[in-house]
């Protein structure tokens, strides 16, 4: 095991990957509009990226089981950099679509490979800690990235894309120089189809991830409108609120998930996370000012934040498929939730502004009940 030396490097790598991705988030709608995109085309531009991730994440996970994590991760980061630079020089809408499709196909390698890497280098006892560190890195990058993008957009709308591309190239260099291959004995890796993961006793984990992703993305798509209506909050205040939530979630993932999964097991942590998330959804209905919005959204974020790393950890312990195949398929279910969630949340919001959060709590409770009934049994020496 090379956990002590590899995990900090992986933390920096995933932080930079997600920061680069986050940099373009506040700018892309305005950039696309300047090129000539209408609202429908903008929606398609956002959706096509998630669709490519849904389709290709399992494939990249499977490839990483065969040829190793490091080369696949480098392909993913290089693809992200290339996508950013193409977007930066785009003058036609088709160029933006081409860049988003390319970026979605190649960058879908990053998350499942990073999770598989953690599974390779950690013991079963410390798996939750490793997954939590990756989750914290991605969360922090996603929080700080948009703030950086907003600052550089004042120079020009294309500047954040150049910055994101440069950041990705720096990340690629770090992986090439510092990160060692985690699969020391590739010949011993399982060669079953990644679809075999759906047939085993760990299949409930994919359903849980879909439900959690679905409810989260519905909240993300509508909360700005909800907070503006209920508390009169503007974009700057919302930025601070999401930053507070992001830091809280990252702190729990990086510092506590490992301790909790080690002490109580992943099953208990996942169930606890879902209970807190459901309570958070309910509290959001009571938002009436900045303080309540920050507190209630952070409570939700703390519960939601422990679920993904715990699910990833448990999956790599219980799935019959290889680590890359399993985590790739998990990323696909996460992407599916992110494709369905925003339009569903928007539709529910149009019926009644509190409905996305009532629905989110209901979906989370449903996931909790299903997990309680079908949760996988882990036969480990530490549990």
N, C-alpha and C positions, 0 to 999 in steps of 0.2 A: 504494500500500500504506500502511495506517495501523497497521502491526504494533506499533511501539513504544508508541503511546498506547493501543491497544485491548487488547492482551494482558494488561497488568496489571489493567485494569478487568474483563476476562472472568475472570481468576483470582479476583478478589474475589467476583464474581457467582456463579461455580460453587462456590466455597468455602461461601458463605452458603446456596446452594440445598441442597447436600449436608449441611451442618451442620444445617439445619432438618429435613431428612429423617431424619438420624441421631438427633436429639434424642428422637424418639418410639419408637425401636427397643426400648430396654430397658423401656419403660413399657407399650406396646401390649398385650402378653399379659396383664398384670395388670389393665389398664383394661378390656379386653374380658371378662375373667373376672368382674370386679366387676359388669359389666352383665348377665352371665348366659351368656356363651359357654362351650361345652364344648370339649375339645381339637380335635374335628373341625371345629367352627365356626371356631375360631381359625386352624386350618390353611387353611381356605377364605378367611378374611379376609386372610391373608397372600398366598395364591395369586392371588386375584382382581385384586390390584393389578398383579402381574407379567403376568397375562393381558391386562389392558387395555393395558399398555405394549407387549406383543408385537403386539397388533392395531393400535394407533394410531400408534406411532412412525414407521412408513414414511409414513403419511398426512400427519403433521405435517411430516416432512422434505420431502415433495413440495410441500406448501402453502408452505413457506418458500422453495422454489425459485421459486414463482410470485409471492408478495407481499412477500418479504423476510424476513430473519432476525429483526430487532428486534421486529416485531409478534407473531410466533409465539412468540418467547421470553417476551414479556410475558404472553401468554395462558397459557403453561405455568406461569410463576411465580405469576400470579394464581390459577390453578386449584389450585396447591399450597397457597397461603394459605387459600383458601376451604375446601379439604378439611380442613386442620388445625383451623380454627375450628368446622366442623361436628362433627368428632370431639370437640373440647373440650366441646361442649354436649350431646353425645349422651346420651340416657337409655334408648334402646332399641337392640337389636342391629341392627335394620334401618337405623338412622341411621348406625351405623359402616360397614355394608356400602355404603350409598349414598355416604358420604364417600370410602371407599377406591376405589370404582369411578370416581367423579368425579375424584379425585386421580390415579388411574392413567391415565385418558383424557387429561386436560389436561397433567399433568406429563411425559407421554411426549414432549412437544415439546422439553423442555429439553436433553437430552444430544445428540440428533442435530443440533439447531439450533446448539448451541455448537460442535460439531465442524465443521459446515458453515461456520460463521462463521470459524473458524480457517483452513479451506481457502480461503475467499474472500480473506482479508487477508494470507496468507503466500505467499512464493515457493515453488516446488517444493523448492528447496534447504533452506529453513528450515521446511518443513511439519512434520517430525518434532519439532522444538523446540516449535512451537505446540501440537501435540497432547499433548506431554509436559506442558506447563504446565497444560492443562485437566485432564489425568489427575492431576497432583499436587494441584491444587485440590480436585477431587472426593474424592481419597483422604484429604487432611487434614481436610476437612469431615466425612467419614464416620467418622474416628477421634475427633475432638473432640466431635462431636454427641452420641453416646451418654453421654459423661462429663457433659456439660451437662444432659442429660435426667435422668440419675440424681440429680444434685444437686437439681434443681427438683422432682423427684417426691416429695421429702421434705415439701414444702409441701402438695401434693395431687397425685393422679394425673392430673388434668386440666391442671395448670399447664404441663407441658412442651408440650402441644398449643397453648396460648395463646402460649407463648414462640416456638415454631416458626412459628406464624401471623404473629406480629409481625415475626419475622426475615424472613419471605418478603415481607411488605409493604415493609420497608426495602430489600430486594433489588430489588423491582419499581420502587421510586422511583429507585434507582441506575441501573438499566437505562434507564429513561425519560429521566433527566437526562444521563447520562454516555456511554452507548453509542450510537455512530453506526451507521447502517445500513451493512452491508458490501457489499451488491449495488448497485454504482454504475450498472451497465448491465444491468438485468434483461432487456432485450430480447434480449441475446446468450446468455442461459442456455438450455441444452438442455431440450427438452420431452418427452423420451422417458419411457415408463412406468418406474416404479422397479423393476418386475420385470425390465426389460431388464438390470439389473445382474447378475442371476443367470445370464444367458445368456452373458456375456462371459468373458474370460480371468481376470477378478478374482474369479470365483465361489468359488474355493478359500478366499478370505479369510473368507467367511461361515461355511464349515465349520470353519475354524480357530477362529474366535471362539466358535462353538457348543461345540466340544470343550473349549476352555479355560474357558469359563463353567461348563460342566457339571461339570468336575473341581473347580474352585474352590468352587462352591456346595456340592458334596458334602463338601468339607473343612470349610467354615464350619459346616455343619449338625451335624457329628459330633465336631469336635476337642475341644470342651468335655468330652464324655463320655470320649474317648480319654485326654486329659490327666489327668482325674480318676482314671481307672483305672490308668494307667501311672506317674504321678508324684504323685498325690494333690493336684493343684492345684485351688484354689477359684476362685470367680467374680472376686474382686479380682485375683488373680495372672493369670488369663486376660485380664482387661481390660488389664493392663500389657503382656502378651505381644502382644496384637493391636495395642496402641498402638505398641509398638516396631516391629512389622512394618509398620504403616501409615506411620510416619515414614520408615522405610528405603525403602519403595516410592515414597513421594512425593518423597524426595530424589533418587532415581535418575531418576524421570520428569521432574521439573522441571529437574534439572541436567545429566543425562548422555544422555538419549535423543536430544536434538537433536544433540549432538556426535557420537554414535555413528552415527545415521542419515546425517548429513552426510558422515562419513568412510567408513563401510562400506556404507551403503545399508540400506533397511528390510528387505529379504529376509534379510540376514545377522543383523540385530538380532533379528528374529522367531525365527529358528532358534536363536540363542544363548539367547534368553529361554526357549524351550521346553526346551532341554537343561538349563538351570539349574532350571527348574520341576520337571522329572522327577527330577533329583537331590534336590531339596528334598522331594518326596513320599517318596522312599526314606529320607532321613535322619529324617523324622518318625517312622518306625517304631522308631527308636532312642531316642526321647525317654524320659528317666527322671527329670528334675528340671526346676526352673524355668529354669536356664541353658540346658540343651540344647533345651528347648521354644522359648525365645526365639530362640536362634541358628538352629535348623533351620527354624523357621517364617519367620524373616526371610530366610533364603537362598531359600526358596520364593517369598516375597513379592517379592524383588528380581527374580527371573526372570519371574514372572507380571506384574509391574508394567510391564515394558517392552513387553509384547506388544500390549496394546490400543492405545496411542497409535501404535505403529509400523504396526499393521494399519490403523488409521483413516487414517494418513498415506498409506500405499501405496494404499488403496482410492480415495481422492480423486484420486490421480494416474492410476490405471489404469481406473476405471469409466467406461463410456459414458453413464451416467445423470448427472443433476445432483448436486452435492455433498449437498444435503439429502436427496434420494431415496436416495442410496447410504448415507449415515450413518444414516438412519432405518431402513433395512432391516438394517443391521449391529446396531443397537440391538435390533431384533426377535429376531435370532438370539441375542444376549446374554440377553435376557429368557427365551427358550425354554430355554436352558441352566439358568437360575436357577429355572425352574418344575420341570424334570425332576430337576435335581441333588440337592436336599435329600431328597425321598422315596427316590430311588435310593441315596443315601449312607446314609440311615437303614436301608434294607433290607440293604445290604451289611454295615453295622456289626453288625446283628443276627445275621448268619451268622458273622462273625469280625471282631474290632474293628480289625484292620489292613487289612481288605479295601478300605475306601474309598480308602486311600492307595496300595495296590497297583494298584487300578483307576485312580486318578487318574494315576499314573505311566504306566500302559499306554495310557490315552486320550491323554495328552500325547505319548507316543512315536508313537502312530498319527497324530496331527495333524502331527507333525514329518515323518514319512515321506511323508504325502500332500502336504504343502507342498513338500517337496524335489522331488517328482515334478511337481507341477502349479503351482508358484509362478509368479506373473505376471511377465512380462518388462517392465521399465520402460525406455523409451527417453527418457532425459533427458540434458541437456548436462552434468550434474554426476555422472552415474553411468556 
